[in-house]
Amino acid sequence: MHHQLSTLVPFVRIAERVSQSRIDTLSKILTSYYILRLVSTVHAVIVGLFCLYILWFDDAVNADPVWGDPNLVKLNVAITCGYLLYDLLLLACNWSTMGDSFFVCHHLAALYAYGYVLTRGVLPYFANFRLISELSTPFVNQRWFFESLAYPRSHRLVVANGVAMAIAFFLVRIAVMPPYWVKVFATFGTPAFERLGLGAQVAWIVSCICLDVLNVVWMYKIARGCYRVITGTSGKKKVDKASADEFNHVNNHMD
């Protein structure tokens, strides 16, 4: 009997090492998520407030939305581009657990358009206006923190944050679409628009369309989740499935 137990010792030790390895891996993944969300929130607060300051007080940009003085806007856009590159690198390094094609498309579209702002200093008003959307990001990240801490969905803090997230997301990403596109259409055919050239025009319009389509998709997901939580109409199986779906698809880098 003693001999049989002694022969099992190596296998037990191997199992312990494998188990510890999995725990260490999960710990690293969770730490990466926490760092990602924390950095995202800090970025969103800085860029969002800076964006509002420019919209309210930068007369040069407001007077000439296509060719106005881009210095402050370029600084704000540079911060965002740095964050997007960092986020893409983190996604690439942890693709099996964090990868999502939606966010890759989002980041590439944003970087493509913002590249013209940084290199040519064009479209400062419109580039800065897009960054209003960052003001909804802290609520999205807070929702993830509640999920990771296993707060029940019926908890009043979770419900309050969910409602605030849905309202903020709608206001800064959906409700701003009509005035934004009215301003865009107003530039069509003007000398300032013609000076942009075809490359900048295509980058501007196509990237904005892609980003707005993604925002509408995300708004639908958020509104559906918010409705289920408020009304309590989802069963446990549906809730678990929704949690997994939103964990993978409702992220922090919605520009």
C-alpha positions in Angstrom: 0.0 0.0 0.0 2.8 2.4 0.9 4.5 1.5 -2.3 1.4 2.3 -4.3 1.0 5.7 -2.6 4.7 6.5 -3.3 4.2 5.9 -7.0 1.4 8.5 -7.1 3.5 11.2 -5.5 5.1 12.4 -8.8 1.7 12.6 -10.5 0.2 14.6 -7.6 3.1 17.0 -7.8 2.7 17.3 -11.6 -1.1 18.1 -11.0 -0.2 20.7 -8.4 2.3 22.4 -10.8 -0.3 22.3 -13.6 -3.0 23.8 -11.3 -0.6 26.5 -10.1 0.4 27.3 -13.6 -3.3 27.8 -14.6 -3.8 30.0 -11.5 -0.8 32.1 -12.4 -2.0 32.4 -16.0 -5.5 33.5 -14.9 -4.0 35.9 -12.5 -1.9 37.5 -15.2 -4.9 37.7 -17.6 -7.0 39.3 -14.9 -4.3 41.8 -14.0 -4.0 42.7 -17.7 -7.7 43.4 -17.8 -7.6 45.6 -14.7 -4.7 47.6 -16.0 -6.4 48.0 -19.4 -9.6 49.3 -17.8 -7.8 51.6 -15.4 -5.7 53.1 -18.2 -8.8 53.4 -20.3 -10.7 55.3 -17.6 -7.8 57.7 -17.0 -7.4 58.3 -20.8 -11.2 58.9 -21.2 -11.4 61.5 -18.4 -8.3 63.4 -19.7 -9.3 63.4 -23.3 -13.0 63.9 -22.7 -12.5 67.0 -20.5 -9.9 68.4 -22.9 -12.3 67.9 -25.7 -15.0 69.9 -24.0 -12.5 72.7 -23.2 -11.5 72.9 -26.9 -15.2 72.9 -28.1 -16.0 75.7 -25.6 -13.0 77.9 -25.7 -10.9 77.3 -28.9 -12.3 80.0 -31.2 -9.9 79.3 -34.1 -11.1 75.7 -34.4 -14.8 76.6 -34.1 -14.5 79.4 -36.6 -12.8 77.2 -39.2 -13.6 73.5 -38.5 -11.6 72.2 -41.5 -8.4 74.3 -41.4 -8.5 76.0 -38.0 -5.5 76.1 -35.7 -5.0 72.4 -34.8 -2.3 72.7 -32.0 -4.6 71.8 -29.0 -6.5 69.3 -31.0 -3.4 67.6 -32.2 -2.3 67.2 -28.6 -5.6 65.6 -27.7 -5.6 63.3 -30.7 -2.0 62.3 -30.0 -2.9 61.2 -26.5 -5.8 59.1 -28.0 -3.6 57.6 -30.7 -1.0 56.6 -28.1 -3.7 54.9 -26.1 -5.1 53.1 -29.2 -1.7 51.8 -30.1 -1.2 50.6 -26.6 -4.5 48.9 -26.6 -3.8 47.2 -30.0 -0.5 45.9 -28.6 -2.2 44.5 -25.5 -4.9 42.9 -27.6 -2.3 41.3 -29.8 -0.3 39.9 -26.9 -3.5 38.4 -25.3 -5.6 37.7 -28.4 -6.9 34.3 -27.2 -8.6 35.9 -24.2 -9.0 39.6 -25.1 -9.0 39.7 -28.9 -12.0 41.1 -30.6 -12.3 42.0 -34.3 -14.8 44.7 -33.6 -12.2 46.7 -31.6 -9.5 46.1 -34.1 -11.6 47.6 -36.8 -12.6 50.5 -34.5 -9.0 51.2 -33.6 -7.7 51.0 -37.2 -10.4 53.3 -38.5 -9.7 55.8 -35.8 -6.0 55.7 -36.3 -6.4 56.0 -40.1 -8.5 59.2 -39.7 -6.5 60.7 -36.9 -3.3 60.2 -38.9 -4.3 63.0 -41.2 -5.0 65.3 -38.2 -1.5 64.7 -36.8 0.4 64.9 -40.1 -1.5 67.6 -42.0 -3.4 69.4 -39.2 -6.7 69.1 -41.0 -10.2 68.8 -39.7 -9.4 69.8 -36.1 -13.1 70.5 -35.2 -14.4 67.2 -36.4 -11.5 65.1 -35.0 -12.0 66.7 -31.6 -15.8 66.4 -31.8 -15.4 62.6 -32.2 -13.6 62.5 -28.9 -16.8 63.5 -27.0 -17.6 59.8 -27.1 -14.9 59.1 -24.6 -17.1 60.5 -21.8 -19.1 57.3 -21.8 -16.1 55.1 -21.3 -15.8 55.4 -17.5 -19.3 53.9 -17.1 -18.5 51.0 -19.4 -15.3 50.3 -17.4 -17.1 50.5 -14.1 -19.6 48.0 -15.3 -16.8 45.6 -16.0 -15.3 46.1 -12.5 -18.7 45.2 -11.0 -18.8 42.1 -13.2 -15.3 41.0 -12.2 -16.1 41.6 -8.5 -19.2 39.3 -8.9 -21.7 42.0 -7.9 -25.2 40.7 -8.6 -27.0 42.4 -11.5 -29.8 43.4 -9.2 -27.5 45.4 -7.0 -28.5 49.0 -6.9 -25.0 50.2 -7.7 -24.9 47.9 -10.8 -28.3 49.0 -11.9 -27.5 52.7 -11.4 -24.3 52.5 -13.3 -26.0 50.5 -16.1 -28.6 53.2 -16.5 -26.0 55.9 -16.4 -23.9 54.0 -18.9 -26.8 53.7 -21.3 -27.8 57.4 -21.0 -24.2 58.6 -21.4 -23.5 56.3 -24.3 -26.6 57.5 -26.1 -25.9 61.2 -25.4 -22.2 61.3 -26.5 -22.3 58.7 -29.3 -25.8 58.5 -30.8 -27.6 61.8 -30.1 -24.6 63.8 -31.4 -24.7 62.1 -34.8 -27.3 64.4 -36.4 -25.5 67.7 -35.5 -22.2 66.2 -36.4 -23.3 65.1 -39.9 -25.1 68.4 -40.5 -21.8 70.1 -39.9 -20.1 67.7 -42.2 -22.5 68.1 -45.0 -22.2 71.9 -44.6 -18.6 71.7 -45.7 -19.2 69.8 -48.9 -18.4 71.8 -52.0 -16.7 74.6 -50.1 -13.1 75.7 -51.0 -11.9 74.4 -47.6 -13.3 70.9 -48.4 -11.8 70.8 -51.9 -8.4 71.7 -50.4 -8.4 68.5 -48.4 -7.9 66.3 -51.4 -9.4 62.9 -52.1 -7.3 61.0 -49.6 -8.3 63.1 -46.6 -11.9 63.3 -47.7 -12.2 59.5 -48.0 -10.4 58.9 -44.7 -12.7 61.4 -42.9 -16.0 60.2 -44.3 -15.4 56.4 -44.4 -13.9 56.3 -40.9 -16.8 58.3 -39.4 -19.3 56.0 -41.1 -17.5 52.9 -39.7 -17.3 54.3 -36.2 -21.0 55.3 -36.2 -22.1 51.9 -37.3 -20.1 50.3 -34.5 -21.6 52.8 -32.0 -25.1 51.9 -33.1 -24.3 48.2 -32.7 -22.9 48.8 -29.2 -25.8 51.0 -28.3 -28.2 48.2 -29.2 -26.3 45.7 -27.0 -26.2 48.1 -24.1 -29.9 49.1 -24.4 -30.9 45.4 -24.5 -28.8 44.6 -21.5 -30.1 47.6 -19.6 -33.7 46.7 -20.4 -33.3 43.1 -19.2 -31.8 44.2 -15.9 -34.4 46.9 -15.2 -37.4 44.6 -16.1 -35.9 41.4 -14.8 -37.1 39.6 -17.9 -34.0 37.5 -18.6 -33.6 34.0 -17.2 -30.4 32.7 -15.6 -29.3 31.1 -18.8 -29.8 34.2 -20.8 -28.1 36.3 -18.2 -25.1 34.1 -18.2 -24.9 34.2 -22.0 -25.4 38.0 -22.0 -22.7 38.4 -19.4 -20.2 36.4 -21.5 -21.2 38.3 -24.7 -20.9 41.8 -23.1 -17.6 40.8 -21.4 -16.2 40.1 -24.8 -17.8 42.8 -26.9 -18.6 45.8 -24.7 -15.2 47.2 -24.1 -13.5 50.5 -23.1 -12.1 51.7 -26.3 -15.2 52.8 -28.0 -14.1 56.0 -29.6 
